[in-house]
Amino acid sequence: MTDMLRVQDLRQACEMLLDAVEERFGPEIGLSDVGVDAYWNVDLRTSFEVSADPAPGIDVGQSSDDIAELRALLRRAADDVPVLWHDLQHLAGALRLLAYLDLPVTGADES
């Protein structure tokens, strides 16, 4: 079925893409070297309620906060259940940073 999200497919895609990130940027990316931290963030509910005005649901996120939260997740006790809606948003923020870093440079950006 094509409209089914298979966790195994997602896992394989993440592994493939993270391998490519490591090849492109190396095993570690210094956040201070990136030159960006803050980004526009759309509240999770707002992002899926496309018929409503998104302006009230837009705020600012921080890549440094996303990374700190992911590090805290990795240090949690094994029996501490992840809060998926919260932890996945921080993972998504980190992944969006990686996508941003790989954006092609355009003529307008070259000044």
DADAKA-V802438 format. One record per residue. N is the residue number from 1. OMEGA is omega in degrees with one decimal (none if undefined). BURIAL is 1 if it has 9 or more other ideal C-beta (glycine too) atoms within 8 Angstrom, else 0. Layout:
n=N omega=OMEGA burial=BURIAL
n=N omega=OMEGA burial=BURIAL
This chain:
n=1 omega=-174.8 burial=0
n=2 omega=-179.1 burial=0
n=3 omega=-179.9 burial=0
n=4 omega=174.9 burial=0
n=5 omega=178.5 burial=0
n=6 omega=-179.0 burial=0
n=7 omega=179.3 burial=0
n=8 omega=176.6 burial=0
n=9 omega=178.2 burial=0
n=10 omega=178.2 burial=1
n=11 omega=179.7 burial=0
n=12 omega=179.1 burial=0
n=13 omega=178.4 burial=0
n=14 omega=179.7 burial=0
n=15 omega=179.7 burial=0
n=16 omega=-177.6 burial=0
n=17 omega=178.6 burial=0
n=18 omega=172.5 burial=0
n=19 omega=178.8 burial=0
n=20 omega=176.8 burial=0
n=21 omega=-178.9 burial=1
n=22 omega=177.5 burial=1
n=23 omega=-177.2 burial=0
n=24 omega=-171.5 burial=0
n=25 omega=-176.6 burial=0
n=26 omega=-175.4 burial=0
n=27 omega=178.3 burial=0
n=28 omega=178.4 burial=0
n=29 omega=179.8 burial=1
n=30 omega=-178.4 burial=0
n=31 omega=178.7 burial=1
n=32 omega=178.3 burial=0
n=33 omega=-175.3 burial=0
n=34 omega=177.9 burial=1
n=35 omega=175.4 burial=0
n=36 omega=174.7 burial=0
n=37 omega=-178.2 burial=0
n=38 omega=177.1 burial=0
n=39 omega=175.4 burial=1
n=40 omega=-179.9 burial=0
n=41 omega=175.6 burial=1
n=42 omega=177.9 burial=1
n=43 omega=-174.3 burial=1
n=44 omega=178.8 burial=0
n=45 omega=-178.7 burial=0
n=46 omega=-176.2 burial=1
n=47 omega=179.1 burial=1
n=48 omega=175.8 burial=0
n=49 omega=-170.1 burial=0
n=50 omega=178.3 burial=0
n=51 omega=-178.9 burial=0
n=52 omega=176.4 burial=0
n=53 omega=-176.5 burial=0
n=54 omega=-173.5 burial=1
n=55 omega=-179.3 burial=0
n=56 omega=-178.3 burial=0
n=57 omega=-179.3 burial=1
n=58 omega=175.8 burial=1
n=59 omega=-177.6 burial=0
n=60 omega=174.0 burial=0
n=61 omega=178.5 burial=1
n=62 omega=177.1 burial=1
n=63 omega=-179.8 burial=1
n=64 omega=176.7 burial=0
n=65 omega=178.2 burial=1
n=66 omega=-178.5 burial=1
n=67 omega=178.3 burial=1
n=68 omega=178.7 burial=0
n=69 omega=178.1 burial=1
n=70 omega=175.9 burial=1
n=71 omega=178.1 burial=0
n=72 omega=176.7 burial=0
n=73 omega=-178.2 burial=1
n=74 omega=179.6 burial=0
n=75 omega=-178.0 burial=0
n=76 omega=175.9 burial=0
n=77 omega=-176.6 burial=0
n=78 omega=-178.9 burial=0
n=79 omega=177.2 burial=0
n=80 omega=-175.0 burial=0
n=81 omega=177.1 burial=0
n=82 omega=173.3 burial=0
n=83 omega=-169.5 burial=0
n=84 omega=-176.4 burial=0
n=85 omega=-178.8 burial=0
n=86 omega=-175.4 burial=0
n=87 omega=179.1 burial=1
n=88 omega=176.8 burial=0
n=89 omega=177.8 burial=1
n=90 omega=175.3 burial=1
n=91 omega=178.4 burial=1
n=92 omega=177.6 burial=0
n=93 omega=178.5 burial=1
n=94 omega=179.3 burial=1
n=95 omega=176.7 burial=0
n=96 omega=176.0 burial=1
n=97 omega=178.7 burial=1
n=98 omega=177.4 burial=1
n=99 omega=178.7 burial=0
n=100 omega=-178.5 burial=1
n=101 omega=-178.1 burial=1
n=102 omega=178.6 burial=0
n=103 omega=176.0 burial=0
n=104 omega=176.3 burial=0
n=105 omega=178.2 burial=0
n=106 omega=179.1 burial=0
n=107 omega=179.7 burial=0
n=108 omega=-178.6 burial=0
n=109 omega=-172.0 burial=0
n=110 omega=-177.4 burial=0
n=111 omega=none burial=0
